[in-house]
């Protein structure tokens, strides 16, 4: 991953906020420069173009995510099931703290015109790298007789990420059904996010360790 200085990181953070709120197309380089309190030449010098700025944002976030997943799944001595449980907590926290980035990433992977883009390629590579690490953990669990032999890692990730994304993306609805005041993020984390973590771990443990009919 490229090393960014404080000024670059500041510009990237402001751009991420604007892209998330206004959309990439409706956000101009001038908008970013004004909000970041820098001149246009500085953005051009550091990133080249608005598209390259977006690519840098993706490179940073995806590289960080892969490194963090690697630290959970590879560089520790936890048992396979413990690693999966730690992965659940990591994804929940990551999605919650990086809601703006995830909103943009969903856009980049669902718009047909983006399928040949540099960003789409980065996303796919990141997901493939992460899946390989999860595959390795599942295989160790299978070899140890802990996990079922017919675990579908693609569906496992789909279930986990899908549930997390749904809860994080629908905060107003779940705040309502769980009687949480509007915009009370701390209460939402303490009630809904903790409940999500507990239920996901229970569900994934049952899926990974129990024999079920196909």
JOQUI-V155919 format. One line per field, one symbol per residue. phi: phi as a letter, one per 40 degrees, with the letter a starting at -180 (. if undefined). psi: psi as a letter, one per 30 degrees, with the letter a starting at -180 (. if undefined). burial: # if it has 9 or more other C-alpha atoms within 8 Angstrom, else .. A space follows every 50 residues. Layout:
BEGIN
phi->???
psi->???
burial->???
END
This chain:
BEGIN
phi->.ccbcccccccccccccccccbgcccccccdcccccfbccccccccbgac ccccccccdccccccccccdcccbcabccdcccccccdcccccccccbcc ccccccccbbcdcccbcccdccccccccccccccdcccccccccgcbdcb cccccdcccccccccccccbddcccccbfbddgcccccccbccccddccc ccccccccbbcbcc
psi->klkkleeeeeeeeeeeeeeeefleefkleeeeeeefhlleeeeeeefdle efeeeeeeeeeeeeeeeeeeeefehlglleeeeeeeeeeeeeeeeefhee eeeeeeefffkefffgleeeeeeeeeeeeeeeeeeeeeeeeeefgellfh kjeeeeeeeeeeeeeeeefheeefeefghkkkgieeeeefdeeeeeeeee eeeeeeeefkklk.
burial->.......#####.#######..#...#.#..###.#.#.#..##..##.# .#########.##..#..#####......#..#######.##..#...## ####...##....##...#####..#..###.###.##.###....##.. #.#..##..###.##.##.....###...#.......##..###.##..# #..##..###....
END
